Each structure stands twice: as structure tokens, then as C-alpha cells.
Amino acid sequence: MSNLPNILFIFTDQQRFDTLRQFGNDRIQTPNLDALAADATVFDRCYTPAPVCVPARFSMLSGQYCARSGCCNNNGAHKYQGTGFYQTFTDAGYNTCCVGKMHYAQDLYGDIGFKQRFTQEELSHPDDDYTKFIMESPYRHVFDYNGQRSEMYYIPQISQLPAEYHPTQWVADRSLDFLESVSEDSPFFLMSSFIHPHPPFAPPSPWNKLYRTVSADPYMPENPEEFAPFMSDRFTREKIGISRQDLSLLRNYYYSCISFVDYQVGRLVDMLKKRGLYDNTIIVFSTDHGEMLGDFGTMGKRSMLDGASRVPLFIKQPGKEFAQRHDVCSLVDIAPTLLNLAGIGYDAAEFDGIDLFSEQRHDTVFSQYGTGKKGTYMVASNHDRLVYSGPADKFFYFDTIPEDTNKYDENSPRVIELKEQLVRYMESDCCDENTAATADDVSGVNKFPYGPKRADHLMRQQEERACIPEGYTIDL
């Protein structure tokens, strides 16, 4: 057996930090993640470098904040010149494999440094491995296999696929195939990356029935109008007409999606134990960003409020006992931490992140969405945060979780200290305003959620139209 540790990196999408019992949630059913966290180092103050998919994942790959990588929105724009830490593991002799969503817009279906990659991005595409799987299955007729998007993006729905063909189970199945094939004589790095609980919240039947009581009320501050700059321009409850009953269903289906991921985690752990690999495998669990889930009257991400910007993170090391860390950290720390645990040398100057198990600690970390006057920036410690909203040209200071009121005082010594750090970060921002915008930022038509063109798949529309008899018109 190899002396080098194996690594299993379990990654989800849009999962709030408070959806694990380890973070105080007594309602969620996640027995497998609970068991892993109970033997892991749990970081309870981890923040995403960007509260949106592409830049968060790009910062994790590069180990650099958005201001340095040049990627701050959901597109392929970046200025990073490196190959990323997955390639470093491959170059070091690891048998590397990635299954599922990675969402690197500049190379959506490429290997991004892994020896093997089995792709499952969000929309149908002939190069996507999961699309090929569905096309060759008895469920070829299911076009919206991740749930129907567009006007139903935030409408709770049951998957059109049975559990055995569901995207979440496919990621686990392909991961299990890899684990069955690995040699005990060489180390592996497996990344199992699940799209859920990213919306639409579409668990398979009967997993949708795990949570059927009325969910807890979402958090609302005393003066919600004060938080208007943090509200998504597309997903406020009022704008998309979410009733309290619908919101309860959304929250329940969101939990169901997480529980179905948890079931797959148990299958992966069982395979490690069956193969005798568990005792030599480091297991990491995290997500790219959170989900507001009705808090402050809004859904979605793209916010520096805690529900969207704070993420779960734990790292289980063989032979190490449970520990809970309260020092602030970031997804940019993943790369140097795992490289050091594997004994792979690296230049610390390449990273903004640190090895979390070294003597070094962050005093603060940074997060960013967009750039310049359209950007939002945050500096966070383990107990407070300062946020600057470019569109509102306004600072916000919070020292409570959840946020209750803006306590920004330009004369406060603490605010001055954080402001100096945040201004330096903003001045270092190399992102290009001309490439940082996404289509929905600049288009005046078909904006979510009132038009089907915003988020539906495009690659199978001809086939979809052919399903409708003559005399009827389908709106695609």
C-alpha cells in the first residue's frame, strides 16, 4: 500500500453552512456527513472567495482571490497563468479523477488537470458525459434532467428521473467505479462534485417526502429595507411570487436534495472501507457558496450576507481526533492545505491561501462578486465583516450572525482597520469591468424569472420540439 495519503474531495453546490448538525441544525437528516464531521477538523468560519459558482471554483483551483485571478463572475474571463492544483497532484504521480460539475467556463468539458474526468454540467451538451448517459438510457425523453429552470427555477419540483438515474446518484456511481479500479499501491485524488442542492430543488421520489412539516420561518431583520443592496435583482420573494407555503416546500426540498447527497457520501465511505482504503484516505467536504433560502426576503446567492457567503468545511485525517476551529478561512486555503498533507512541495507565493494545519492563521479573508462600480467586496474575520457595495457606493459593517443592522461607523477604530484592508484589496483588483459582466447583467430582455430563454438548455431543442404534435407550439 502507498505511503502517500489518498484524497476524497466531496464538493456540493450552493449548500448553506448551517445545513449540517455539526453547525447546529437538528432538523436535517445527514447521518453520513455527521459521522465524518464527528472525526474531522471542522472549520466553522469558512467563507467563499466569491458567492457565485465559476469564480468560487476558479479561486479554489488557483488558490487565489478573485482580485488576483481576474475571475469574478460566471464567465471564462481570468488572468491566472497557472495550471491549478489538480494538475499538481497529477504531476506528482497521483491517480486523479473528477466526477461531476466543475463549471470552469473557459474549459467546461476539459480535463482541468485531472487524468480522468466524467462531466456533469448543468445543461444538456453533446460533450457532457451525463448527457450521453441519459441519451442512452430509458429516460432519453427527460430534457430537464436537473429540474426545469427558467420560470420554475425556484419552484419546488420532483425529479422526472428515478433515484437510480438521478444526477446525484450518477456522480456517486461513477465515483464508485473509480474507487473499485484504483490500485492500493499508488495514491489517488478523487473529486466527487455534486450539482445539488443548486436550484432547481428537484429530489427524486420518494426522497421528496423526508421533510413534510412546515419549515422554520426564514430570518428577517427588524429593518429589511436597510439590506436592499444585498437583495438579488432576480430572486426576491416578492418579485418571483413565493408564498410562505411555497417557501416551506422549497426549504424542505432543498433539505431533501442534501439528504440524497448524504446517502451517496455513505456509499463512497462504504467502498473505501470495503477496499481497505479508508484508513489512508483524507476526506474533505465543502461547497462553493451558500443559498439565502428566503432569509432577508430573497433567494439565491450573489450576496455577502452570511447565508450566501459562508460555507461548510471539514477535513477528516486518518488517526486525527475531532477538532473545531473558529479561525476564519477560505476556499483558497484548500490547495496549499491538501498539497502539504500529501507532502507535495509548492511555492507559497503562488497562493493567497495558507495551509490550515500550519502554525499560520488568517486574521481576515476576502470575497468578491463583480468588479469596480458593479462589484461587491467583503473582508471577514472570525467575528465581524465589512462589505462595500459598488452599485450603492456604501459600506456595511456587521458583528452579528445573522446580520441585524448596519453598524458602519467611519470613526470606529475597528471599522477603520477593516476598511484599510478592504480598500487595499479593491485597489489590487485586476478584474476587467468589460469582461466581468454576465449576459443577464447587460441584457434588457428575457430576464429571470419571466422568460424561458434565460436558463433552459439549448442543445436538444429540436428534439424537444419534435415531441409536440403538429398544431401545437412549444415555447423554447
C-alpha positions as CSV (number, residue, x, y, z in Angstrom):
1,M,0.0,0.0,0.0
2,S,1.2,3.5,-0.8
3,N,2.7,5.6,2.0
4,L,1.1,8.7,0.5
5,P,-2.4,9.5,1.6
6,N,-5.4,9.2,-0.7
7,I,-7.7,12.1,-1.0
8,L,-11.5,12.1,-1.4
9,F,-12.8,15.6,-2.0
10,I,-16.7,15.8,-1.7
11,F,-18.0,19.0,-3.1
12,T,-21.6,20.3,-3.3
13,D,-23.1,23.3,-4.9
14,Q,-24.9,26.2,-3.2
15,Q,-25.1,24.4,0.2
16,R,-25.5,26.7,3.2
17,F,-23.1,26.3,6.1
18,D,-25.9,25.6,8.6
19,T,-27.2,22.5,6.8
20,L,-25.2,20.1,9.0
21,R,-25.8,19.0,12.5
22,Q,-22.2,20.0,13.3
23,F,-23.3,23.6,12.7
24,G,-26.3,23.3,15.0
25,N,-29.0,22.1,12.6
26,D,-31.1,19.5,14.4
27,R,-33.7,19.0,11.6
28,I,-31.5,17.9,8.7
29,Q,-31.0,14.2,8.1
30,T,-27.3,13.8,7.2
31,P,-26.1,10.7,9.1
32,N,-23.1,10.1,6.9
33,L,-21.8,13.6,6.8
34,D,-22.4,13.8,10.6
35,A,-20.3,10.7,11.1
36,L,-17.4,12.1,9.0
37,A,-17.6,15.5,10.7
38,A,-17.5,13.9,14.1
39,D,-14.0,12.6,13.3
40,A,-12.8,15.6,11.4
41,T,-11.4,19.1,11.9
42,V,-14.5,21.3,11.4
43,F,-13.9,24.9,10.3
44,D,-17.0,26.9,11.3
45,R,-15.9,30.3,9.9
46,C,-15.2,29.5,6.3
47,Y,-16.1,32.0,3.6
48,T,-16.3,31.6,-0.1
49,P,-14.0,33.8,-2.2
50,A,-17.0,34.6,-4.4
51,P,-20.7,34.0,-3.8
52,V,-21.3,32.6,-7.3
53,C,-20.2,29.3,-8.9
54,V,-17.5,30.0,-11.5
55,P,-15.2,32.4,-9.6
56,A,-15.6,30.5,-6.3
57,R,-14.4,27.3,-8.0
58,F,-11.7,29.1,-10.0
59,S,-10.3,30.6,-6.8
60,M,-10.3,27.2,-5.3
61,L,-8.4,25.8,-8.3
62,S,-5.8,28.6,-8.3
63,G,-5.6,29.2,-4.5
64,Q,-6.0,32.9,-5.4
65,Y,-8.7,35.5,-4.6
66,C,-10.7,37.0,-7.5
67,A,-8.8,40.3,-7.3
68,R,-5.6,38.3,-8.3
69,S,-7.0,35.6,-10.5
70,G,-9.1,38.0,-12.6
71,C,-12.2,35.8,-12.4
72,C,-15.1,37.4,-10.5
73,N,-18.3,36.3,-12.3
74,N,-19.9,33.4,-14.1
75,N,-17.9,33.5,-17.3
76,G,-14.5,32.5,-18.5
77,A,-12.7,35.8,-18.0
78,H,-9.5,35.4,-15.9
79,K,-5.8,36.5,-15.8
80,Y,-4.4,33.5,-13.9
81,Q,-1.5,31.9,-15.8
82,G,-1.1,28.7,-13.7
83,T,-2.4,25.2,-14.3
84,G,-4.2,24.8,-10.9
85,F,-3.5,22.4,-8.0
86,Y,-5.4,19.4,-9.5
87,Q,-2.7,19.3,-12.2
88,T,0.0,19.5,-9.5
89,F,-1.4,16.3,-7.9
90,T,-1.4,14.6,-11.3
91,D,2.2,15.7,-12.0
92,A,3.2,14.3,-8.5
93,G,2.0,10.8,-9.6
94,Y,-1.4,10.8,-8.1
95,N,-4.2,8.9,-9.9
96,T,-6.5,11.8,-10.3
97,C,-10.2,11.7,-11.2
98,C,-13.0,14.2,-11.2
99,V,-16.7,13.3,-11.4
100,G,-19.5,15.9,-11.7
101,K,-19.8,19.6,-12.0
102,M,-16.7,21.8,-12.1
103,H,-18.1,24.8,-14.0
104,Y,-14.9,26.3,-15.4
105,A,-16.5,28.4,-18.1
106,Q,-13.3,28.7,-20.1
107,D,-12.9,24.9,-20.3
108,L,-16.3,23.4,-19.4
109,Y,-15.6,19.8,-20.6
110,G,-11.8,19.7,-20.4
111,D,-9.7,17.7,-18.0
112,I,-8.7,20.8,-15.9
113,G,-5.7,18.9,-14.7
114,F,-7.2,15.5,-13.8
115,K,-6.1,12.3,-15.5
116,Q,-9.8,11.3,-15.9
117,R,-12.9,13.4,-15.9
118,F,-16.5,12.4,-16.1
119,T,-18.5,15.6,-16.7
120,Q,-21.9,16.6,-15.5
121,E,-22.6,20.2,-16.0
122,E,-26.0,21.8,-15.6
123,L,-27.3,21.8,-19.1
124,S,-27.6,19.3,-22.0
125,H,-24.5,19.2,-24.2
126,P,-23.1,16.5,-26.6
127,D,-19.7,16.6,-24.9
128,D,-21.3,16.1,-21.4
129,D,-20.9,12.6,-20.1
130,Y,-24.1,12.7,-18.1
131,T,-26.0,13.9,-21.2
132,K,-24.6,10.9,-23.1
133,F,-25.7,8.6,-20.2
134,I,-29.3,10.0,-20.3
135,M,-29.4,9.8,-24.1
136,E,-28.5,6.1,-24.0
137,S,-30.9,5.3,-21.1
138,P,-34.7,4.6,-21.0
139,Y,-35.1,8.2,-19.9
140,R,-33.9,9.9,-23.1
141,H,-37.2,11.8,-23.1
142,V,-36.2,13.8,-20.0
143,F,-34.8,17.0,-21.2
144,D,-34.6,19.0,-17.9
145,Y,-32.7,16.3,-16.0
146,N,-31.5,18.7,-13.4
147,G,-35.1,20.0,-13.0
148,Q,-36.9,22.6,-15.1
149,R,-35.2,26.0,-14.9
150,S,-36.3,29.5,-16.1
151,E,-39.7,30.3,-14.7
152,M,-39.6,27.2,-12.4
153,Y,-36.0,27.8,-11.1
154,Y,-37.4,28.5,-7.6
155,I,-40.4,26.3,-7.7
156,P,-40.1,23.0,-5.7
157,Q,-40.4,20.0,-8.0
158,I,-39.9,16.3,-8.0
159,S,-37.3,15.0,-10.4
160,Q,-38.5,13.4,-13.6
161,L,-35.9,10.7,-13.1
162,P,-35.9,7.8,-10.6
163,A,-33.2,7.8,-8.0
164,E,-31.1,5.3,-9.9
165,Y,-30.7,7.7,-12.9
166,H,-30.7,11.0,-10.9
167,P,-27.7,13.3,-11.5
168,T,-26.7,13.0,-7.8
169,Q,-26.6,9.2,-7.9
170,W,-24.7,9.2,-11.2
171,V,-21.9,11.2,-9.6
172,A,-21.7,8.6,-6.9
173,D,-21.9,5.7,-9.3
174,R,-19.0,6.9,-11.5
175,S,-17.0,7.7,-8.3
176,L,-17.6,4.1,-7.1
177,D,-16.4,2.8,-10.4
178,F,-13.2,4.7,-10.0
179,L,-12.7,3.6,-6.4
180,E,-13.2,0.0,-7.4
181,S,-10.5,0.3,-10.1
182,V,-7.7,2.1,-8.1
183,S,-4.6,0.2,-7.1
184,E,-3.6,0.0,-3.4
185,D,0.0,0.7,-4.5
186,S,-0.5,4.2,-5.8
187,P,-2.3,7.2,-4.2
188,F,-5.5,8.6,-5.7
189,F,-7.2,12.0,-5.7
190,L,-10.9,11.7,-6.3
191,M,-13.2,14.7,-6.6
192,S,-16.9,13.9,-6.4
193,S,-18.7,17.1,-7.2
194,F,-22.5,17.2,-6.9
195,I,-24.7,19.8,-8.6
196,H,-27.3,19.6,-5.8
197,P,-28.5,21.4,-3.8
198,H,-28.2,24.0,-6.5
199,P,-31.6,25.0,-7.8
200,P,-34.0,23.8,-9.1
201,F,-34.5,21.8,-6.0
202,A,-35.6,18.5,-7.6
203,P,-35.0,15.5,-5.4
204,P,-36.1,12.1,-6.7
205,S,-39.2,10.3,-5.4
206,P,-39.7,9.4,-2.5
207,W,-36.8,11.4,-1.1
208,N,-39.0,14.5,-1.5
209,K,-41.0,13.2,1.5
210,L,-38.2,13.3,4.0
211,Y,-39.3,16.8,5.3
212,R,-43.1,17.3,5.2
213,T,-43.7,19.5,8.3
214,V,-43.8,23.3,8.0
215,S,-40.2,24.6,7.8
216,A,-38.9,27.2,10.2
217,D,-39.5,30.8,9.2
218,P,-36.7,32.4,7.3
219,Y,-34.7,35.1,9.1
220,M,-35.9,38.7,8.7
221,P,-34.1,41.7,10.3
222,E,-36.1,44.4,12.1
223,N,-35.4,46.8,9.2
224,P,-35.2,44.7,6.0
225,E,-35.1,47.8,3.8
226,E,-31.7,48.5,5.1
227,F,-30.4,45.4,3.3
228,A,-31.8,46.3,-0.1
229,P,-28.2,46.4,-1.7
230,F,-27.8,42.7,-0.8
231,M,-31.0,41.6,-2.4
232,S,-30.8,39.7,-5.7
233,D,-32.3,41.7,-8.6
234,R,-34.0,38.5,-9.8
235,F,-34.9,36.4,-6.8
236,T,-36.6,38.4,-4.2
237,R,-39.7,36.6,-2.8
238,E,-41.9,39.5,-3.8
239,K,-40.6,39.5,-7.4
240,I,-41.0,35.9,-8.1
241,G,-44.2,35.5,-6.1
242,I,-43.1,32.9,-3.5
243,S,-45.8,32.4,-0.9
244,R,-45.0,31.2,2.7
245,Q,-46.3,27.8,1.8
246,D,-44.1,27.6,-1.4
247,L,-41.1,28.8,0.7
248,S,-41.7,26.0,3.2
249,L,-41.8,23.5,0.3
250,L,-38.6,25.0,-1.2
251,R,-36.8,24.7,2.1
252,N,-37.9,21.1,2.5
253,Y,-37.0,20.1,-1.0
254,Y,-33.6,21.8,-0.6
255,Y,-33.0,19.7,2.5
256,S,-34.1,16.6,0.6
257,C,-31.5,17.3,-2.1
258,I,-28.8,17.5,0.6
259,S,-30.0,14.3,2.3
260,F,-29.8,12.4,-1.1
261,V,-26.2,13.7,-1.5
262,D,-25.6,12.5,2.1
263,Y,-26.8,9.0,1.1
264,Q,-24.2,9.0,-1.8
265,V,-21.5,10.0,0.7
266,G,-22.3,6.9,2.7
267,R,-21.9,4.7,-0.4
268,L,-18.4,6.2,-1.1
269,V,-17.3,5.7,2.5
270,D,-18.5,2.1,2.5
271,M,-16.5,1.5,-0.7
272,L,-13.4,2.9,0.9
273,K,-13.8,0.6,3.9
274,K,-14.6,-2.4,1.6
275,R,-11.4,-1.8,-0.3
276,G,-9.3,-1.3,2.8
277,L,-8.6,2.3,1.7
278,Y,-10.5,4.3,4.4
279,D,-7.7,4.4,7.0
280,N,-5.3,6.0,4.5
281,T,-7.7,8.5,2.9
282,I,-8.1,12.2,3.7
283,I,-11.8,13.2,3.2
284,V,-12.7,16.8,2.6
285,F,-16.2,18.2,2.4
286,S,-17.2,21.7,1.3
287,T,-19.3,23.7,-1.2
288,D,-18.7,26.7,-3.5
289,H,-21.2,29.2,-1.8
290,G,-24.4,29.3,0.1
291,E,-28.1,30.0,-0.6
292,M,-30.2,32.7,1.0
293,L,-33.3,30.3,1.1
294,G,-35.8,33.1,2.0
295,D,-33.7,34.9,4.6
296,F,-34.0,38.7,4.2
297,G,-36.9,38.0,1.8
298,T,-34.6,36.7,-1.0
299,M,-33.4,33.5,-2.6
300,G,-30.1,32.7,-4.3
301,K,-26.5,33.6,-3.9
302,R,-24.7,36.7,-5.2
303,S,-24.7,38.3,-1.7
304,M,-22.2,38.9,1.1
305,L,-24.8,38.1,3.7
306,D,-23.9,35.1,5.8
307,G,-26.4,32.7,4.2
308,A,-24.8,33.1,0.8
309,S,-21.1,33.8,1.6
310,R,-20.4,31.3,4.5
311,V,-19.8,27.7,3.6
312,P,-19.3,24.4,5.5
313,L,-15.8,22.9,5.5
314,F,-14.4,19.9,7.3
315,I,-11.3,17.8,6.7
316,K,-11.0,14.3,8.1
317,Q,-7.5,13.0,8.5
318,P,-6.7,9.3,9.4
319,G,-5.8,8.9,13.0
320,K,-6.8,12.5,14.0
321,E,-9.5,13.2,16.5
322,F,-12.3,15.7,16.2
323,A,-11.5,19.4,16.5
324,Q,-13.5,22.5,15.9
325,R,-11.7,25.6,14.6
326,H,-13.2,29.1,14.9
327,D,-10.4,31.0,13.0
328,V,-11.6,32.4,9.7
329,C,-10.6,30.7,6.5
330,S,-11.5,30.4,2.8
331,L,-11.7,28.0,-0.1
332,V,-8.4,29.5,-1.3
333,D,-6.8,27.5,1.5
334,I,-7.8,24.2,0.1
335,A,-4.9,23.9,-2.4
336,P,-2.0,24.6,-0.1
337,T,-3.6,22.6,2.7
338,L,-4.0,19.4,0.6
339,L,-0.7,19.8,-1.1
340,N,1.1,20.0,2.3
341,L,-0.9,17.0,3.6
342,A,0.2,15.0,0.6
343,G,3.8,16.1,1.0
344,I,3.9,17.8,-2.4
345,G,6.1,20.9,-2.5
346,Y,4.8,24.2,-3.7
347,D,5.7,27.9,-3.8
348,A,3.6,29.6,-1.1
349,A,3.9,32.9,-3.1
350,E,1.6,31.3,-5.7
351,F,-1.3,31.2,-3.3
352,D,-3.3,33.7,-1.3
353,G,-4.4,30.8,0.8
354,I,-2.5,29.1,3.6
355,D,-2.0,25.5,4.9
356,L,-4.7,25.4,7.5
357,F,-2.8,22.9,9.6
358,S,0.3,25.0,9.8
359,E,1.1,27.5,12.5
360,Q,-0.2,30.3,10.3
361,R,-3.7,31.7,10.7
362,H,-5.7,34.3,8.8
363,D,-6.8,37.4,10.6
364,T,-9.2,38.1,7.7
365,V,-10.2,36.7,4.4
366,F,-11.8,38.3,1.3
367,S,-14.7,37.7,-1.0
368,Q,-15.8,39.5,-4.2
369,Y,-18.6,39.4,-6.8
370,G,-18.2,41.6,-9.9
371,T,-15.7,44.4,-10.1
372,G,-15.4,48.2,-9.8
373,K,-18.6,50.1,-9.6
374,K,-20.6,47.0,-10.3
375,G,-18.7,45.0,-7.7
376,T,-19.4,43.9,-4.1
377,Y,-16.4,43.3,-1.8
378,M,-16.1,41.8,1.7
379,V,-13.4,41.4,4.3
380,A,-14.3,39.0,7.1
381,S,-12.8,37.9,10.4
382,N,-14.0,35.2,12.7
383,H,-16.4,37.7,14.4
384,D,-17.1,40.6,12.1
385,R,-17.3,41.7,8.5
386,L,-17.0,44.9,6.4
387,V,-18.8,44.9,3.0
388,Y,-18.6,47.5,0.2
389,S,-21.4,47.7,-2.3
390,G,-20.3,49.3,-5.5
391,P,-23.8,49.8,-7.0
392,A,-24.9,51.5,-3.8
393,D,-21.5,53.1,-3.1
394,K,-21.9,52.2,0.6
395,F,-20.1,50.4,3.3
396,F,-21.8,47.9,5.7
397,Y,-20.3,46.6,9.0
398,F,-21.7,43.5,10.7
399,D,-20.6,41.9,14.0
400,T,-23.6,39.5,14.5
401,I,-24.7,36.4,12.7
402,P,-27.2,36.7,11.3
403,E,-26.9,40.3,10.4
404,D,-29.3,42.6,12.3
405,T,-28.4,46.1,11.3
406,N,-25.6,48.1,9.5
407,K,-23.3,49.2,12.3
408,Y,-20.9,51.1,10.0
409,D,-19.2,54.0,11.8
410,E,-16.4,55.6,9.8
411,N,-14.8,56.7,13.1
412,S,-14.8,53.3,14.7
413,P,-11.1,52.0,15.1
414,R,-12.2,48.5,14.1
415,V,-14.1,49.8,11.0
416,I,-11.0,51.9,10.1
417,E,-8.8,48.8,10.4
418,L,-11.0,46.7,8.2
419,K,-11.6,49.5,5.7
420,E,-7.9,49.9,5.1
421,Q,-7.6,46.2,4.4
422,L,-10.7,46.2,2.1
423,V,-9.6,49.3,0.2
424,R,-6.1,47.7,-0.4
425,Y,-7.8,44.6,-1.7
426,M,-10.1,46.6,-4.0
427,E,-7.1,48.6,-5.3
428,S,-5.4,45.3,-6.2
429,D,-8.3,44.1,-8.2
430,C,-7.1,43.1,-11.7
431,C,-10.6,42.0,-13.0
432,D,-11.7,43.7,-16.2
433,E,-15.0,45.5,-16.0
434,N,-15.6,44.8,-19.7
435,T,-15.4,41.1,-19.2
436,A,-16.7,40.7,-15.7
437,A,-20.4,41.2,-16.7
438,T,-22.5,38.2,-17.5
439,A,-25.3,38.1,-20.1
440,D,-28.0,38.7,-17.5
441,D,-26.2,41.8,-16.3
442,V,-26.3,43.5,-19.6
443,S,-29.4,42.2,-21.4
444,G,-32.7,44.0,-21.0
445,V,-34.8,41.1,-22.3
446,N,-35.8,37.7,-21.1
447,K,-34.6,38.3,-17.6
448,F,-35.3,35.7,-15.0
449,P,-37.8,34.6,-14.0
450,Y,-40.3,35.6,-16.6
451,G,-38.9,34.2,-19.8
452,P,-37.8,30.7,-20.8
453,K,-34.7,31.8,-22.7
454,R,-32.7,32.7,-19.6
455,A,-31.7,29.3,-18.3
456,D,-33.2,26.5,-20.3
457,H,-30.9,24.1,-22.1
458,L,-30.2,24.8,-25.8
459,M,-28.7,21.7,-27.3
460,R,-31.8,19.5,-27.5
461,Q,-34.4,22.0,-28.6
462,Q,-35.0,20.4,-32.0
463,E,-35.6,17.0,-30.4
464,E,-37.8,18.6,-27.8
465,R,-39.9,20.3,-30.5
466,A,-40.3,17.0,-32.3
467,C,-42.2,15.7,-29.2
468,I,-45.1,18.1,-29.8
469,P,-47.7,17.1,-32.4
470,E,-48.5,19.3,-35.3
471,G,-51.0,22.0,-34.5
472,Y,-49.3,22.9,-31.2
473,T,-46.4,25.2,-30.5
474,I,-43.9,24.7,-27.7
475,D,-42.3,27.9,-26.3
476,L,-38.5,27.4,-26.2
